[in-house]
C-alpha cells in the first residue's frame, strides 16, 4: 500500500512539475518584448541601407544632422509612412565627424511606452553596445517624428 501511495504522489508531482515547465515555455514564446544584445547588431553594415547622405542636414550641431550619415535596418521591410515599426525592429545610424554609431530598437513590453517603446543605443565601430537607455534627449528629439513612429527617415 505504501508503494502505491508513493507512486501516486510521485506521479502527481511529476504532472504538476511538467505543467509548470510547459506554461513557462509558453510565456517565453509569447513575449512581446525584444531586448537587444551585442549579437543583434553584428554585421550591421551588411543590412538593408535605407539612407546614405553625404551631406549634413544642417550645420547647427544638432545630433545626427551635422554630418554625412548612413542608416541601415536589420529587417528587409519598412512600414508605409505613418505606420508603426514592429517589435524587434533595429535601425543603426553611422554619423561621420565624431558623433559615431547610434541605434534604436523597438523593444516593446512596457519599456519606454510613452515614447513608442524605443530603446536608444551607442555602439562601437564593431557594433558592440557601449550604452543603452531611454534617454530623455533621444526621446525629446525623436518625438518630433512621432507621426512616423519616432523615425525621421520614414518621413
Steps between C-alpha positions, in 0.01 A plus 500: 500500500786741583654432159175583321456820704861603431454429131182710488675789677797473263272503195303794636812715556640396164182619325500827697868562420449415131204742477697779669788457259263491203331826611838668539595404145173641367560832677847528352382441145209743533705790630443844352835645599828487309819571693787560261844356568838551330433211264193681362721776358761275336586586139262799501682649199370205295135568585252678274620858450205736520685833486844610396549872514843646422395845622395647832132571550591812695804673635352586837665214688182306576553128556526294183438792264832679479691242294472233234321187615383153403198323648441126487204288604541137598159399370434486127184704521413852602143594589304741289517859622317555828495127586664357810816292478458150647658394828858393432569757229864613506629817333869596508637839399866572441573872510829633366691771680523365849142430605551130440259212473158509661206264483136478591318176576123457531508315831132475587362367826463790740842648424486873419131464412439875494749522212381214276713235681833606345829430671803709399857372462853622446712236322870461438641463148437124506138529613560417867277680748675784684185633666124450493217700651169680467679833480285808532723671245431230240132481594448875480663542162344191341159606634511757217451197271220350710267467200756272334564287811793713621701427183604803296609291201142378453371850413 
